[in-house]
Amino acid sequence: MTDSIFTRDGTAWVPTSAARGPWGETLHGGAPAALLCHALEEGADGRFPLARLTLDLFRPVPAAPLEVSVRTLRAGRRLLVQEAILTSGGTELVRATSVHGDQIQLPETVQPPPSPLPSPDGIEEVSLAASVRAGRGESFAGQDGLHFRLMVRPIEGLGAVGHGTAWLRLPLDLAPGIPLTPTTHLAACSDFANGLGQRRIAVEGGTVGFINADISLHLLRAPAANRIGMASRNESHAGGRGIVSAECWQEDGLVARVTQTVLVMPAT
C-alpha cells in the first residue's frame, strides 16, 4: 500500500488510494486540507507562522490530477493573508484562505490550559474505520482511504451520538519526499472533526447524518508533533443545519480549535 496521500506529475498532484473518502471515487476532505495547507505555508516562505486556515469545500474532489494556485491577498508588517485554489480540469473544487501572523513573546506565566485528555499511552491504537465498525456497527466500502489510514486511540463517543474524543495520528507523507509537517498533519486531521462528532438522527424513511461544507482551523500555537487529541461536538438544529466544533490538544495543552458548517445528508 502507498505511504503517501499524493504523488507528483509535473505541477499536478495525483491522489493515491490513501487519499480517498468513503463515498466512492472522491477524496476525503483531509487530503485537500493537507495539500492546501502545504501550498500556503510554502507561499508564506517562513515569514509568519500559520494562525488560521479556512477551506470552502465547493465540490467533491475527484481521484484525478489536481492543480494548486496560490496568491497573496495582503502582505503587511505583521500579517500575511493568502488564497489557494484547488482545481481539476479547470474546475474549481476547494478555495482556501490563510492568515499568517507575527508573534511577540509573552511572559512564561501566559500558558494554554492543560490538556483534560487522558494520556494516549495505554490506549489501544486502531484505524478509524475499525473504531467506527466497533462503535457504530458500520463498515466502509473499499479497502483503502484516509479513514482506513487514520490511526485513533478512542477515549469516548465515536458512536454517531454527536460527540467524540480520541487521539489522532496519520502515518503518511503528503507526497514522496514531502512529509506531513505537524501543521499539515493538523490540517489533515481537522476534517475529521465531523467524523468524531458525527450525529445520526432517526427520521421518517431512515436516518440522517451530517456532511461538512467547510473547515476553519484556528491555531493558538504551532503543533509540536504528529499526534493530536481531538474533542469534537455536533450542535444541530431542527431546521436541518449544525455546527461542529472541536478542540485540538497535545499533552502539554491546547493547540487549536476547529469549526465546521454541517448540512444534513439525505435519509438512508
C-alpha positions in Angstrom: 0.0 0.0 0.0 1.2 3.5 -0.7 2.8 5.6 2.0 1.7 9.0 0.7 -1.6 10.9 0.1 -0.4 12.2 -3.3 2.3 11.6 -5.9 3.7 14.3 -8.2 3.4 14.5 -12.0 5.0 17.8 -13.1 2.9 20.5 -11.4 0.0 18.1 -10.8 -0.8 16.4 -7.5 -2.1 12.9 -8.2 -4.2 11.3 -5.4 -3.3 7.9 -4.3 -5.7 5.3 -3.0 -4.9 6.5 0.6 -6.5 9.9 -0.2 -10.0 8.6 -0.9 -13.0 9.0 1.3 -15.8 6.5 2.0 -18.1 8.0 -0.7 -16.8 6.4 -3.9 -14.3 7.9 -6.4 -13.8 11.1 -4.4 -11.3 12.2 -1.9 -11.6 12.6 1.9 -11.6 16.3 2.9 -8.4 15.8 4.9 -6.4 15.2 1.7 -7.1 18.6 0.1 -6.8 20.2 3.5 -3.3 19.0 3.9 -2.4 19.8 0.4 -3.6 23.4 0.5 -2.1 24.0 3.9 1.3 22.8 2.4 0.9 25.2 -0.5 0.0 28.2 1.7 2.9 27.5 4.1 5.2 27.4 1.1 3.8 30.7 -0.1 4.4 32.2 3.3 8.1 31.2 3.0 8.5 31.2 6.7 7.7 34.9 7.1 5.0 34.3 9.7 3.5 31.2 11.3 0.0 30.0 10.3 -2.7 31.4 12.5 -5.9 30.4 10.6 -6.7 28.1 7.7 -10.2 28.2 6.2 -11.4 25.9 3.4 -14.7 26.2 1.5 -15.4 22.8 0.0 -17.3 23.8 -3.2 -17.4 20.4 -4.9 -16.4 16.8 -4.2 -12.7 16.4 -5.1 -12.2 13.6 -7.7 -9.5 11.0 -7.7 -7.8 12.8 -10.6 -4.8 15.0 -11.1 -5.1 18.3 -9.2 -3.6 21.7 -9.6 -3.0 24.3 -6.9 -2.5 28.1 -7.4 -1.6 30.5 -4.6 -1.8 34.3 -4.5 -1.2 36.9 -1.8 -4.2 39.0 -0.7 -2.4 41.1 1.8 1.2 41.4 2.9 1.6 43.7 5.9 4.2 44.3 8.6 2.7 41.8 11.0 0.1 40.0 8.8 0.1 37.9 5.7 -3.2 36.8 4.0 -3.2 34.3 1.1 -5.6 32.4 -1.0 -5.1 29.0 -2.6 -7.5 27.4 -5.2 -7.6 23.7 -5.9 -8.7 22.7 -9.4 -9.1 19.7 -11.7 -9.6 20.0 -15.4 -10.1 23.7 -14.9 -13.0 23.3 -12.4 -12.6 25.0 -9.0 -13.1 22.5 -6.2 -11.8 24.0 -3.0 -10.8 27.5 -2.0 -8.7 28.2 1.0 -7.6 31.3 2.7 -4.8 31.5 5.3 -3.8 34.1 7.9 -0.2 34.1 9.0 0.6 36.3 12.0 3.5 37.8 13.8 4.3 36.6 17.3 5.6 38.6 20.3 7.0 36.6 23.3 4.8 36.9 26.4 5.7 36.1 30.0 6.0 32.4 30.8 3.0 32.8 33.1 0.8 33.1 29.9 0.2 29.4 29.1 -2.6 27.5 27.3 -4.8 25.5 29.6 -3.6 22.0 30.5 -4.9 19.1 28.5 -8.0 17.5 30.0 -7.5 14.3 27.9 -6.0 11.1 29.4 -2.6 10.2 28.1 -2.6 8.2 24.9 -0.2 5.8 26.5 -2.1 2.6 27.4 -5.0 3.3 24.9 -5.1 0.8 22.1 -4.5 2.3 18.7 -6.7 1.2 15.8 -7.7 2.6 12.5 -10.7 5.0 12.4 -12.5 2.5 10.2 -12.1 -0.2 12.8 -13.2 2.1 15.6 -16.3 3.1 13.7 -17.1 -0.6 12.9 -16.8 -1.4 16.7 -18.7 1.7 17.9 -21.4 2.1 15.3 -21.5 -1.3 13.6 -20.8 0.4 10.3 -18.4 -0.9 7.7 -16.8 1.3 4.9 -16.7 0.2 1.3 -13.4 -0.3 -0.4 -10.0 -1.3 1.1 -8.2 2.0 1.3 -8.7 5.7 2.1 -7.8 8.3 4.7 -10.4 6.8 7.1 -8.6 3.5 6.9 -5.2 5.1 7.3 -6.0 7.5 10.2 -5.0 5.8 13.5 -7.0 6.6 16.6 -6.8 6.0 20.3 -10.5 6.3 21.2 -11.4 8.0 24.5 -15.2 8.4 24.4 -18.1 8.8 22.0 -17.5 7.9 18.3 -20.8 6.2 18.1 -22.7 8.7 16.0 -24.1 10.3 19.1 -22.9 13.8 18.3 -19.6 13.9 20.2 -16.3 12.0 20.3 -12.8 12.3 21.7 -9.7 10.5 20.5 -6.0 10.8 19.9 -5.3 11.0 16.1 -2.3 10.1 14.1 -2.0 10.0 10.3 1.2 7.9 9.4 1.5 9.1 5.8 3.6 11.5 3.8 1.9 14.3 1.8 3.9 13.0 -1.3 7.1 11.0 -1.8 9.9 13.1 -0.2 7.4 15.6 1.3 6.5 14.5 4.9 3.4 15.8 6.7 4.7 18.5 9.0 3.0 18.9 12.3 0.9 21.7 10.9 -0.1 20.0 7.6 -0.8 16.9 9.8 -3.1 19.0 11.9 -4.8 20.4 8.8 -5.4 16.8 7.5 -6.9 15.9 10.9 -9.1 19.0 11.1 -11.6 17.5 8.6 -12.1 14.5 10.9 -13.9 16.7 13.5 -17.2 15.9 11.7 -16.4 12.2 11.8 -15.6 12.2 15.5 -18.6 14.4 16.3 -20.9 12.7 13.8 -24.6 12.6 14.8 -27.2 10.2 13.3 -30.8 11.1 13.7 -33.8 8.9 13.1 -36.3 10.4 10.6 -39.2 9.2 8.6 -37.8 6.8 5.9 -34.5 6.1 7.7 -31.7 8.1 9.4 -29.8 11.2 8.5 -26.2 12.3 9.3 -24.2 15.4 8.5 -21.6 16.4 6.0 -19.3 19.5 6.4 -19.3 22.2 3.8 -16.2 24.0 5.2 -13.3 23.8 7.7 -12.0 26.6 9.8 -8.8 25.8 11.7 -7.6 28.4 14.3 -4.2 27.8 15.7 -3.3 29.0 19.2 0.3 27.8 18.6 2.2 25.5 16.3 1.7 21.8 17.0 4.9 20.1 18.1 4.3 16.6 16.8 2.1 14.5 14.5 -0.3 13.3 17.2 -3.4 15.3 18.1 -6.0 14.8 20.8 -9.4 16.0 19.4 -12.6 16.5 21.3 -15.5 17.2 18.9 -19.1 18.0 19.3 -22.1 18.5 16.9 -24.7 21.1 17.8 -27.7 20.6 15.4 -31.0 22.3 14.9 -34.4 21.1 13.8 -34.1 23.3 10.8 -31.5 20.9 9.3 -28.2 22.5 10.0 -25.4 22.1 12.5 -22.1 23.4 13.8 -19.3 21.1 14.6 -16.7 22.5 17.0 -13.6 20.7 18.2 -10.6 21.4 20.4 -7.2 20.1 19.4 -4.8 19.2 22.2 -1.3 17.9 22.7 -0.2 16.6 26.1 1.2 20.0 27.1 -2.0 21.9 26.4 -4.4 23.4 23.8 -3.1 23.8 20.2 -6.1 24.8 18.0 -9.8 24.9 17.5 -11.8 23.7 14.5 -15.3 24.8 13.4 -17.4 23.4 10.6 -20.7 24.2 9.0 -22.5 20.9 8.6 -25.5 20.0 6.5 -28.0 17.2 6.8 -27.5 14.3 4.5 -30.5 12.7 2.8 -32.2 9.8 4.7 -30.7 6.4 4.2 
